[in-house]
């Protein structure tokens, strides 16, 4: 997800993520896996604050030092 600089800090990313979570919960989807790069510290911080945990690659994905 990307929020333009002019509206950062207003909770847009958090609102988008909460809407996604509500969508998943309503459909009884128990797990969401997000991917971000190491050069997005703001995103990583937000995910951590919202209770997301870091983990390795999933499915067919291989380890990537930038992700």
Secondary structure, DSSP 8 states (H G I E B T S, - for coil): ----GGGTTSSHHHHHHHHHHHHHHHTT---------TT-HHHHHHHHHTT-------TT----TT-
